[in-house]
Every structure is written in structure tokens, then in C-alpha cells.
Amino acid sequence: MAGKITVLHPEGNAPTVGGKSLAPRPDTLDGKTVFLVDAGFENSGDLIEQLGASLQEHRPDITTVTVHLSTPFDPAPELYARIADEGDAAVLGVGL
């Protein structure tokens, strides 16, 4: 049973990763529209609901719009475009 075999190095080679800066932050949220995005993970809907209620109670000058992703793993370019066009900020709720 003499033959040639190929052995792969189990550690592999990690790709080079370039850093990205954070999105610009508004100076204030006064009078702004904030999208609250339920990403569809476990308990993320509860987190977004509680955050929305808290903002309505404590910061009524902020307009909140709650939206839901159908699944946390599929892109939603139409939703992202809507948030960019209509919103000033967004909070992505991942739950747990």
C-alpha cells in the first residue's frame, strides 16, 4: 500500500484583516430618528421592545422606528437603504 498522501497543516493560514473605523456618531439624538432593528436572534425582539419603551418614556424627543430582519443571517439591502435614507442612527439588537 505504498502511495503518495497529502498532509494538510491543521492550523492553516489566517487571512490578513484590515481594520475599519466605526460609523460616525451624531452629536445628539435630539429630534432625530433612531431605527431599532430586531435582528431575529433569541430575545432580540424583547431587547428592542424594552429599549423602544424606555426611549419613549425618557426621551420622547427621539422618534423610534422598530423594524425586524426576517433572519439574522440574510442581508436586507432594502431595509439598510431605508435606514440610511430615513434614519439618523440605528441600534441592532442581538438579544441574550
C-alpha positions as CSV (number, residue, x, y, z in Angstrom):
1,M,0.0,0.0,0.0
2,A,2.8,2.4,-0.9
3,G,1.4,5.6,-2.3
4,K,1.6,9.3,-2.0
5,I,-0.5,11.1,0.5
6,T,-1.1,14.8,1.1
7,V,-1.0,16.1,4.6
8,L,-2.6,19.5,5.4
9,H,-1.4,21.7,8.2
10,P,-4.3,21.9,10.6
11,E,-3.5,25.5,11.8
12,G,-4.0,26.9,8.4
13,N,-3.0,30.5,7.4
14,A,-5.2,33.3,8.7
15,P,-6.0,35.9,6.1
16,T,-4.8,39.5,6.6
17,V,-7.6,41.6,8.1
18,G,-7.8,45.3,7.6
19,G,-9.4,47.4,10.3
20,K,-12.4,49.6,9.8
21,S,-13.4,52.6,11.7
22,L,-16.7,52.9,13.5
23,A,-19.6,54.7,11.8
24,P,-19.8,58.4,12.5
25,R,-21.8,59.3,15.6
26,P,-24.3,62.1,15.8
27,D,-23.5,64.8,18.4
28,T,-27.0,64.5,19.8
29,L,-30.2,62.4,19.3
30,D,-32.5,65.4,20.0
31,G,-35.2,65.4,17.3
32,K,-33.5,62.5,15.5
33,T,-35.0,59.3,14.1
34,V,-33.5,56.1,15.5
35,F,-34.2,52.7,13.9
36,L,-34.4,49.8,16.4
37,V,-33.5,46.7,14.4
38,D,-34.6,43.3,15.7
39,A,-32.0,41.0,14.2
40,G,-34.1,37.9,14.8
41,F,-31.8,36.3,17.4
42,E,-33.2,34.8,20.5
43,N,-34.6,37.5,22.8
44,S,-33.6,40.3,20.4
45,G,-37.3,41.3,20.0
46,D,-37.6,41.7,23.7
47,L,-34.5,43.8,23.9
48,I,-35.7,46.1,21.1
49,E,-39.2,46.4,22.7
50,Q,-37.8,47.3,26.0
51,L,-35.4,49.8,24.5
52,G,-38.1,51.4,22.5
53,A,-40.4,51.7,25.6
54,S,-37.5,53.2,27.6
55,L,-36.7,55.8,24.8
56,Q,-40.4,56.8,24.6
57,E,-40.6,57.3,28.3
58,H,-37.3,59.0,28.9
59,R,-36.5,60.6,25.5
60,P,-39.9,61.5,23.8
61,D,-38.0,63.9,21.5
62,I,-36.4,60.9,19.8
63,T,-38.5,59.2,17.1
64,T,-38.1,55.4,17.1
65,V,-38.9,53.1,14.2
66,T,-38.9,49.4,15.0
67,V,-38.0,47.0,12.2
68,H,-37.4,43.3,12.0
69,L,-35.0,41.2,10.0
70,S,-36.6,38.0,8.6
71,T,-33.4,36.1,9.6
72,P,-30.2,37.3,11.2
73,F,-28.0,35.8,8.5
74,D,-29.5,37.1,5.3
75,P,-28.7,40.6,4.1
76,A,-31.5,43.0,3.8
77,P,-30.3,45.7,1.4
78,E,-33.7,47.4,1.0
79,L,-34.0,47.7,4.8
80,Y,-30.5,49.0,5.1
81,A,-31.1,51.6,2.4
82,R,-34.3,52.7,4.2
83,I,-32.4,53.1,7.4
84,A,-29.7,55.2,5.6
85,D,-32.3,57.3,3.9
86,E,-34.8,57.9,6.7
87,G,-32.8,57.4,9.9
88,D,-30.1,59.3,11.8
89,A,-29.0,56.3,13.8
90,A,-29.7,52.6,14.3
91,V,-29.4,50.1,17.1
92,L,-29.0,46.5,16.1
93,G,-30.5,44.2,18.8
94,V,-28.9,40.8,19.0
95,G,-30.5,39.6,22.3
96,L,-29.4,37.3,25.0
